[in-house]
Structure formats: C-alpha cells, structure tokens
Amino acid sequence: MLTRGTYGHWDDAFSAIQVGNAVLAVEEAATMLLLDDGVYFAVKGQDPSDIGFANNTNYIQDFLDLGGRLMALDVSLAKRGLSPEDLMDGVAVISANQMAAEVTRHNVSVTF
C-alpha cells in the first residue's frame, strides 16, 4: 500500500515499486494499492525533471508488464481532483469495499 505522494517523500513511492518489481521478478504475485496521496504515483505524463528526480513511470510500466496489479482508491482520487482518465493505462480504480477485500485476500502487506 502506498499512502504518500511521489518524488521527495523519503522515496516511499520509488521504494514501493522496487519492492513490487522484486516480488514479481521471483514469480510471486504483487498488488499495489494506492490511497491517500499515493494516487499521485500513477498519474500519467509525469515529468519531475525540474526538481531533479527521475521519472517513475518506467518502473510502473515494468510492474504492470510483469503482471503486477495496480489499483487506486476512488475516494482518494476524487479528494485530489483526479479522475480515472488522469491515471496511466492499466491502473484500476476501486471502491473502499474493493480495497478492503484486496487487503483481506493477501497474506503479506507493506505500507509505504
């Protein structure tokens, strides 16, 4: 679960996607749930070059290409003025009930 925004927040988003990609690389399943400011992580068209950071979208695309599931909480999007169209392709938008079900069906979770 990623709860913080990307770029400059102790690298939580970058760390989260790296952990997800590592799990997928050893052929385990991985789901990344974006909530609160974490929904900013999957916004398409990111360009953090002005603040001196590398773009995370390649890592996100790797995660999706490796079979990772990336899901954003609908209420978190709405509270930040974002819509599903603002997100990268392959990101599912889910309700709070769906998110709770996702958390329940996993044996291990890590919150960033």
C-alpha positions as a printed Julia matrix, in Angstrom:
112×3 Matrix{Float64}:
   0.0     0.0     0.0
   1.33    3.4    -0.95
  -0.11    6.3     1.04
   2.37    9.07    0.22
   2.93   11.14   -2.86
   5.83   10.6    -5.15
   9.13   12.44   -5.59
  10.8    13.79   -2.49
   8.84   11.95    0.2
  11.67    9.8     1.54
  11.43    7.88   -1.74
   8.44    5.89   -0.47
   6.91    5.56   -3.94
  10.17    4.53   -5.56
  10.82    2.01   -2.77
   7.31    0.6    -3.05
   7.54   -0.02   -6.8
  11.03   -1.53   -6.42
   9.74   -3.98   -3.81
   6.79   -4.82   -6.07
   9.05   -5.42   -9.07
  11.4    -7.58   -6.97
   8.48   -9.73   -5.8
   7.27  -10.14   -9.38
  10.8   -10.96  -10.58
  10.83  -14.07   -8.38
   7.48  -15.06   -9.87
   5.28  -14.17   -6.92
   2.1   -12.14   -7.3
   2.05   -8.48   -6.28
  -0.72   -5.92   -5.93
  -0.01   -2.27   -5.24
  -2.83   -0.31   -3.65
  -2.7     3.48   -3.97
  -4.58    5.51   -1.41
  -4.41    8.99    0.04
  -1.56   10.92   -1.66
  -0.29    7.62   -3.09
  -2.72    8.06   -6.01
  -0.4    10.73   -7.42
   2.11    7.96   -8.13
   0.13    6.65  -11.12
  -0.72    9.97  -12.79
   0.24    9.82  -16.47
   2.52   12.37  -18.08
   4.73   12.88  -15.04
   7.85   14.97  -15.57
   9.79   15.63  -12.36
  12.96   16.72  -14.18
  12.57   20.31  -12.93
  13.03   19.1    -9.36
  15.91   16.77  -10.22
  14.19   13.4    -9.96
  13.99   10.56  -12.46
  10.56    9.65  -13.77
   8.9     6.67  -12.05
   6.63    5.73  -14.95
   9.1     3.23  -16.44
   9.13    1.33  -13.14
   5.35    1.42  -13.01
   5.15    0.08  -16.56
   7.61   -2.69  -15.65
   5.41   -3.61  -12.69
   2.35   -3.82  -14.92
   4.22   -5.7   -17.67
   5.42   -8.28  -15.13
   1.79   -8.95  -14.16
   1.51   -6.67  -11.14
  -1.89   -5.28  -10.26
  -2.03   -1.53   -9.58
  -5.2    -0.14   -8.0
  -6.16    3.38   -6.92
  -8.85    4.21   -4.37
 -11.68    6.2    -5.97
 -12.28    8.47   -2.98
  -8.61    9.38   -2.77
  -8.67   10.36   -6.43
 -11.8    12.45   -6.01
 -10.43   14.27   -2.94
  -7.42   15.31   -5.02
  -9.38   16.41   -8.07
  -8.2    13.43  -10.13
 -10.24   11.11  -12.34
  -9.54    7.65  -13.79
  -8.55    9.37  -17.06
  -5.67   11.07  -15.24
  -4.04    7.71  -14.49
  -1.69    5.58  -16.54
  -3.17    2.77  -18.59
  -3.51   -0.43  -16.6
  -4.38    1.2   -13.27
  -7.73    0.04  -11.91
  -9.89    2.39   -9.87
 -11.6     0.65   -6.97
 -14.0     1.45   -4.14
 -13.22    1.28   -0.43
 -15.05   -2.06   -0.19
 -12.97   -3.47   -3.06
  -9.79   -2.21   -1.42
 -10.72   -3.85    1.88
 -11.33   -7.12    0.03
  -7.9    -6.84   -1.66
  -6.16   -6.31    1.67
  -8.0    -9.29    3.16
  -7.07  -11.66    0.35
  -3.31  -11.04    0.7
  -1.12  -12.81    3.28
   1.52  -10.09    3.5
   1.26   -6.33    3.24
   3.74   -3.49    3.47
   2.7     0.14    3.83
   4.8     2.95    2.43
